[in-house]
Amino acid sequence: MTLRFSDRDSPSLPLHVVAKPDLAVWLAQQPAEVRTWLNATGFDASLGDVRPLPAAGGGLLGAVIGYGEASARARGRFWLARAADALPPGTFHLVADLSPDDLEEAALGWLLASYRFDGYAKAKPGKARPEARLKAPAGIDAARLEIIADAEALTRDLINTPANDLGPAELEAAFLALASRFGATAAVTTGAALQEQFPLIHAVGLASPRAPRLLDLRWGTTGPRLTLVGKGVCFDTGGLDLKPSAGMLLMKKDMGGAATVMGLAQMVMALNLPLRLRLLVPAVENAVSGPAMRPRDIYRSRKGLTVEVNNTDAEGRLVLADALDLAAEEAPDWLISMATLTGAARVALGPDLSPYFTDDPAVVAGLEAGAKAARDPVWRLPFWQPYEPLIEPGIADLDNAPSGGFAGAITAALFLRRFAEGVPSYTHFDIYGWNPADAPGRPKGGVGMGARAVLAALPAVLGI
């Protein structure tokens, strides 16, 4: 879906943003009927508390939203986006004394809160959600925020789409549509060529009737090289190491890494950034049938390293390995992988915070600043060298699922780093890709994680 601000010339009503410490002064400046109404309804400027302001004769005078205390605002983000869901239909403009960063957060949060995934349910009479629209506040780059929001909508749409309607072929169609939209070149490797050139991708997807493939997009002719690799497991049964039914309920989101890098690539191309972009997505379904990978099978990767499959449910790192080896051949200036890879990352950091791994201090500095500016939190975990022996089983070069269960996110990242040799700036994100409950600007369901932080970090990391 397209997420847009209201036209600047359209009539609009004021949406006042009032912090708790400022409430008394603000109330004193309002008409008596507004003070009476807000006192009667108990408005105390608590964070996210929204009140429409009635006009004489039953119309709408505007609205007010509480901005709370600074300590409360620090416990979340996009708080002002609550107004997008709480207000009746109409167009509003912000009346607020906010810093430029906070104003941008408010505007972006409103756009993101306007996202809907409603293509599968019939509209119920009288149950349609009202749409309150916002004029872009003066002083922000509205076009840039709309580009970012549109790209996030693409990511959410892909993750939210059920697996029966989004397998490897459908993900390929979305990938090719993205390439066509921005004049990028794209290639698809399948069949015998995939088996020969990308044996791990082929092995993971072999059990499904929905054929595996590698998707490859290139855009831009000058500037530093940015290569994005996203895990595109369109559904993950676990293979012969079958997941329990509860563990499969969210596995339509196992292509969240692919969806997120596709959204990030859309941002880069729509903003026409001066760089050379490459996007790689291994698209597979991890299914169960006669040809499925077996525990203790050993496969030779594209790089030549052999991998013992000690858990068929640790398939994401296998498909990423072949794609990373291809990416590393060009020695890009920044190589990034994103994947819904390990439960260990969720245990460590929960669903709202993405761990990332890198050895490059410039990337760390860029991401820390970018995450804060973009309100897209990330947290660095280490490529911890002493754990390297855990991914070396002895019978093969590498183990895809070390026994013991310790440091699962780190050992997975170490496994991937073996296939990104020669790229000092290699960075891996272990994302969740799903918002488990409605939050301001982030409806329950698929969500991008880390993409805005990367976008904000590009100038510092790549010098563009």
Helices and strands as residue ranges (DSSP letters): E 13-19, G 20-22, H 23-28, H 32-40, E 50-54, E 60-68, H 70-73, G 79-81, H 82-86, E 90-95, H 100-113, E 132-134, H 142-160, H 168-181, E 185-189, H 191-197, H 199-205, E 213-219, E 225-230, E 232-236, H 245-248, G 251-255, H 256-270, E 276-286, E 297-300, E 306-309, H 316-328, E 334-339, H 343-349, E 354-358, H 361-374, E 378-380, G 385-391, E 398-399, H 408-417, E 427-430, E 434-435, E 445-446, H 451-462
